[in-house]
Amino acid sequence: MAAFGTQFMPQMALSQFDGRKWSAPAMVSSDHISLHPGAHVLHYASTCFEGLKAFRHDDGSVHVFRMDANIARLQQSTELLALPAFEADMLEQMILQALAAFSSEVPEPPGAMYIRPTHIGTEETIGKAAAPSATSMLYVLLSPVGDYFSGGLKPLRLLLEENGSRCAAHMGMVKSGGNYASALQPIMRARASVKADQVLFCPNGDVQETGAANFMLIDDNEIITKALDSSFLHGITRDSILTLARDAGMKVSERELSVDELVERATKPHAEAALSGTAAVLTPVGTLIRDGQEYQVGNGEFGPVTQQLRAALNAVQWGQSEDRHGWLKRVC
Ligand SMILES: *Cc1c(COP(=O)(O)O)cnc(C)c1O
């Protein structure tokens, strides 16, 4: 299958806010949108998005995972960017409409249909650097994805960045384009200088998250991850994994984790560390790099607890174990 995120269904669901009301959502070509070159989003980054997945079960039915949580998060991003508000129901209908149109294209596990709702400010003005866009466009793109790890699952190398930050602290909760732009140079430097796969941002020595995934340290029966605050993205995969870990009797500690404690505990023989996010679910971390020094996490391999948690979440998504928390909604 093509590289993640490069293949799209030919149509998407779209609605536009004209300053007074939202247009009736419609399926339109996903080949292009038309924007004025002065559109607010192109200059002042009034853009936010979501990423969620729909899965095919053995009986052929299609189920979308935690759609309500993703819709609520896009509403929150919308509010924090002062974009025009929309009803959760409208976006839900758009997602279901798009999925219904392409239900036969939803891949079988380990593939899925990746769903990318996007909300952008379209007002034709370059005079609103300090004012919100009065108009906007909301659309739902679909992208079938295969096994994220078809090339094999190699534990990641993370560079610990204690000085810089991923984005402005007050923007951390917003899934917005500008935050990824702001993290790009540090990530490119980490790749070039120490062959790191990702940067683990640890502003003021406090372990936070990477450019697009949340971080967890696993020490025997305990998972340690940063408690929710407004400085970073509240991952739905993070929440799902922590919930399944609690269900399995693990201790979940949501608290501050310093870089010193991380390095000390991660280098214990049975320690594991992982990144969580919708695209890759749970990815093992094999190496931490701090001040030019490399630390192997546990034995450096894809550890058993990470494997077990990843499999537990996939089993719910794929309809192979009971959906105890009501995370799936049947589409068709
Ligand atoms: C999307 C994202 C995550 C993961 O969120 P999920 O809801 O689990 O996909 C974590 N961090 C950042 C910065 C993100 O953009």
The ligand as an SDF file (V2000), in Angstrom:
LIG
                    3D

 15 15  0  0  0  0  0  0  0  0999 V2000
   -2.5690   13.8920   17.3390 C   0  0  0  0  0  0  0  0  0  0  0  0
   -1.4990   14.0630   18.3460 C   0  0  0  0  0  0  0  0  0  0  0  0
   -1.2900   13.1590   19.4040 C   0  0  0  0  0  0  0  0  0  0  0  0
   -2.0120   11.8600   19.4950 C   0  0  0  0  0  0  0  0  0  0  0  0
   -3.3840   12.0180   19.6420 O   0  0  0  0  0  0  0  0  0  0  0  0
   -4.3480   10.7920   19.3330 P   0  0  0  0  0  0  0  0  0  0  0  0
   -5.6920   11.3290   19.6820 O   0  0  0  0  0  0  0  0  0  0  0  0
   -3.9320    9.6880   20.2260 O   0  0  0  0  0  0  0  0  0  0  0  0
   -4.1760   10.4500   17.9000 O   0  0  0  0  0  0  0  0  0  0  0  0
   -0.3390   13.4720   20.3570 C   0  0  0  0  0  0  0  0  0  0  0  0
    0.3990   14.5830   20.2640 N   0  0  0  0  0  0  0  0  0  0  0  0
    0.2520   15.4570   19.2620 C   0  0  0  0  0  0  0  0  0  0  0  0
    1.0940   16.6710   19.2230 C   0  0  0  0  0  0  0  0  0  0  0  0
   -0.6940   15.2120   18.2610 C   0  0  0  0  0  0  0  0  0  0  0  0
   -0.8160   16.0540   17.2490 O   0  0  0  0  0  0  0  0  0  0  0  0
  1  2  1  0
  2  3  1  0
  2 14  2  0
  3  4  1  0
  3 10  2  0
  4  5  1  0
  5  6  1  0
  6  7  2  0
  6  8  1  0
  6  9  1  0
 10 11  1  0
 11 12  2  0
 12 13  1  0
 12 14  1  0
 14 15  1  0
M  END
$$$$
